[in-house]
Amino acid sequence: MLKLEDNFPLKNITTLQIGGPAKKFVAVKTQEDLIEAIAYAKNNQIPYLIIGGSSNLLIADEGVNGLVIKNEISGIESISHLGGVTLKVKSGTILQDVVDYAINHNLAGLEKLTKIPGTVGGAVYGNAGAYGQTISDHITRVVILSEAKNLKTLTKSKCKFGYRNSIFKKNKYPIIEAAFQLETGNPENLQMAAKAVAWKRFVKYPPGLKCPGSFFKNLVAADIPEEILKNIPPEKIVYGKLPAGALLEEVGAKGQSLNGIAISDRHANLFINQGTGTAQAFYNLAKTYAQKVKEKFGITLEPEVQLINLPPFS
Ligand SMILES: Cc1cc2nc3c(=O)[nH]c(=O)nc-3n(C[C@H](O)[C@H](O)[C@H](O)COP(=O)(O)OP(=O)(O)OC[C@H]3O[C@@H](n4cnc5c(N)ncnc54)[C@H](O)[C@@H]3O)c2cc1C
């Protein structure tokens, strides 16, 4: 039996601590409950939205006029074979739990994703990554729930992973499970890599910071037209990307604030709720500085954070 809640305050669960009420809300722990929740939305002709850890969301102050389904279907299954180990991970599993599992079993390939908040489903949806590693690097298959309510397995190439992108951003199919093929790594190296990343992240995102991670996507250097790229100092390109923060810094974003939303004075792509911020103030501040970047560099910044019930940026 589903435990549906009315007018659930979404700001209580987003890392940004912003977001109006969901008309209906339910947390699901099994696949059957997920199917039942989707059926409920369809039968009542209301839209539904599946969320994980709510760590990459900017939800309108008006909230969501539909059913928000919080995915808590979790579990890790390990299968050993000649090529290494396959981890079959349910999409509501906390990403850090998988990272820890891999490190504790001397499996390489996920360690630099340490401390990225949220679930495996959210990470697959946005192809989350950090420090040169992405969630899709070792994915072999993703299981989704198709329109016919059947489970469907997509091979990696069908997932169309790109920089912070995947087919799931287009088709919105519920992600149920992801399979990772991992090889044995050196335990000390894995621990050290994860520790180094954890420290950098601790400094960038002190505990309790109310934010949704970086707001804008970085730019793939190879995709930037030559006439624009020639005006960018080469040392600004990191891991083949031009950080959006570098452009925002050039237009004076660092340290700015508006109605309870501040832009970090250390990272110009980090927008923080100071406690009283609203989604509208966040949106307006981000849009102002995106426009300044457009005017100065001719580059259109695209949000990495998912805008819920807010107009698209461009
Ligand atoms: C402090 C901080 C640091 C961060 N650092 C990074 C970083 O280094 N790299 C990075 O890539 N991101 C980073 N992020 C952003 C965020 O943590 C990631 O995008 C994360 O993968 C989102 O997962 P989630 O479960 O919270 O997704 P949510 O925010 O809940 O949802 C994000 C999107 O995924 C969709 N979705 C979620 N689950 C499913 C599912 N099962 N099926 C279909 N769609 C689904 C939602 O509908 C939504 O559109 C950071 C965020 C914070 C707060």
The ligand as an SDF file (V2000), in Angstrom:
LIG
                    3D

 53 58  0  0  0  0  0  0  0  0999 V2000
   27.6550   19.5170   -2.6340 C   0  0  0  0  0  0  0  0  0  0  0  0
   27.3740   18.9390   -3.9920 C   0  0  0  0  0  0  0  0  0  0  0  0
   28.4140   18.5390   -4.8090 C   0  0  0  0  0  0  0  0  0  0  0  0
   28.1640   17.9830   -6.0870 C   0  0  0  0  0  0  0  0  0  0  0  0
   29.2210   17.5830   -6.8510 N   0  0  0  0  0  0  0  0  0  0  0  0
   28.9850   17.0210   -8.0560 C   0  0  0  0  0  0  0  0  0  0  0  0
   30.0800   16.5630   -8.8670 C   0  0  0  0  0  0  0  0  0  0  0  0
   31.2390   16.6500   -8.5020 O   0  0  0  0  0  0  0  0  0  0  0  0
   29.7830   16.0020  -10.0600 N   0  0  0  0  0  0  0  0  0  0  0  0
   28.4940   15.8580  -10.5040 C   0  0  0  0  0  0  0  0  0  0  0  0
   28.2980   15.3200  -11.6020 O   0  0  0  0  0  0  0  0  0  0  0  0
   27.4580   16.2910   -9.7620 N   0  0  0  0  0  0  0  0  0  0  0  0
   27.6640   16.8600   -8.5560 C   0  0  0  0  0  0  0  0  0  0  0  0
   26.6140   17.2940   -7.7940 N   0  0  0  0  0  0  0  0  0  0  0  0
   25.2460   17.2100   -8.3080 C   0  0  0  0  0  0  0  0  0  0  0  0
   24.4990   15.9130   -7.8900 C   0  0  0  0  0  0  0  0  0  0  0  0
   25.0070   15.4100   -6.6900 O   0  0  0  0  0  0  0  0  0  0  0  0
   24.5840   14.8430   -8.9660 C   0  0  0  0  0  0  0  0  0  0  0  0
   24.0320   15.3210  -10.1670 O   0  0  0  0  0  0  0  0  0  0  0  0
   23.8430   13.5600   -8.5270 C   0  0  0  0  0  0  0  0  0  0  0  0
   24.2200   12.5200   -9.3780 O   0  0  0  0  0  0  0  0  0  0  0  0
   22.3160   13.7070   -8.5470 C   0  0  0  0  0  0  0  0  0  0  0  0
   21.7520   12.5230   -7.9940 O   0  0  0  0  0  0  0  0  0  0  0  0
   20.3830   12.5830   -7.1790 P   0  0  0  0  0  0  0  0  0  0  0  0
   20.0070   11.2040   -6.8200 O   0  0  0  0  0  0  0  0  0  0  0  0
   20.4760   13.5640   -6.0680 O   0  0  0  0  0  0  0  0  0  0  0  0
   19.4120   13.1260   -8.3110 O   0  0  0  0  0  0  0  0  0  0  0  0
   18.1990   14.1610   -8.1280 P   0  0  0  0  0  0  0  0  0  0  0  0
   18.7530   15.5120   -7.8370 O   0  0  0  0  0  0  0  0  0  0  0  0
   17.1910   13.6280   -7.2000 O   0  0  0  0  0  0  0  0  0  0  0  0
   17.6180   14.1550   -9.6090 O   0  0  0  0  0  0  0  0  0  0  0  0
   18.3830   14.6650  -10.6740 C   0  0  0  0  0  0  0  0  0  0  0  0
   17.6930   14.2930  -12.0000 C   0  0  0  0  0  0  0  0  0  0  0  0
   17.7490   12.8660  -12.1600 O   0  0  0  0  0  0  0  0  0  0  0  0
   16.4410   12.3500  -12.3770 C   0  0  0  0  0  0  0  0  0  0  0  0
   16.4030   11.0240  -11.7290 N   0  0  0  0  0  0  0  0  0  0  0  0
   16.8410   10.7100  -10.4890 C   0  0  0  0  0  0  0  0  0  0  0  0
   16.6730    9.3910  -10.2500 N   0  0  0  0  0  0  0  0  0  0  0  0
   16.1030    8.8570  -11.3660 C   0  0  0  0  0  0  0  0  0  0  0  0
   15.6900    7.5390  -11.7520 C   0  0  0  0  0  0  0  0  0  0  0  0
   15.8180    6.4870  -10.9350 N   0  0  0  0  0  0  0  0  0  0  0  0
   15.1460    7.3620  -12.9910 N   0  0  0  0  0  0  0  0  0  0  0  0
   15.0320    8.4060  -13.8590 C   0  0  0  0  0  0  0  0  0  0  0  0
   15.4070    9.6770  -13.5430 N   0  0  0  0  0  0  0  0  0  0  0  0
   15.9480    9.8960  -12.3120 C   0  0  0  0  0  0  0  0  0  0  0  0
   15.4900   13.3500  -11.7360 C   0  0  0  0  0  0  0  0  0  0  0  0
   14.2160   13.3070  -12.3160 O   0  0  0  0  0  0  0  0  0  0  0  0
   16.2080   14.6650  -12.0220 C   0  0  0  0  0  0  0  0  0  0  0  0
   15.8770   15.1510  -13.3120 O   0  0  0  0  0  0  0  0  0  0  0  0
   26.8370   17.8490   -6.5310 C   0  0  0  0  0  0  0  0  0  0  0  0
   25.7720   18.2560   -5.7020 C   0  0  0  0  0  0  0  0  0  0  0  0
   26.0410   18.7970   -4.4460 C   0  0  0  0  0  0  0  0  0  0  0  0
   24.8910   19.2040   -3.5650 C   0  0  0  0  0  0  0  0  0  0  0  0
  1  2  1  0
  2  3  1  0
  2 52  2  0
  3  4  2  0
  4  5  1  0
  4 50  1  0
  5  6  2  0
  6  7  1  0
  6 13  1  0
  7  8  2  0
  7  9  1  0
  9 10  1  0
 10 11  2  0
 10 12  1  0
 12 13  2  0
 13 14  1  0
 14 15  1  0
 14 50  1  0
 15 16  1  0
 16 17  1  0
 16 18  1  0
 18 19  1  0
 18 20  1  0
 20 21  1  0
 20 22  1  0
 22 23  1  0
 23 24  1  0
 24 25  2  0
 24 26  1  0
 24 27  1  0
 27 28  1  0
 28 29  2  0
 28 30  1  0
 28 31  1  0
 31 32  1  0
 32 33  1  0
 33 34  1  0
 33 48  1  0
 34 35  1  0
 35 36  1  0
 35 46  1  0
 36 37  1  0
 36 45  1  0
 37 38  2  0
 38 39  1  0
 39 40  1  0
 39 45  2  0
 40 41  1  0
 40 42  2  0
 42 43  1  0
 43 44  2  0
 44 45  1  0
 46 47  1  0
 46 48  1  0
 48 49  1  0
 50 51  2  0
 51 52  1  0
 52 53  1  0
M  END
$$$$
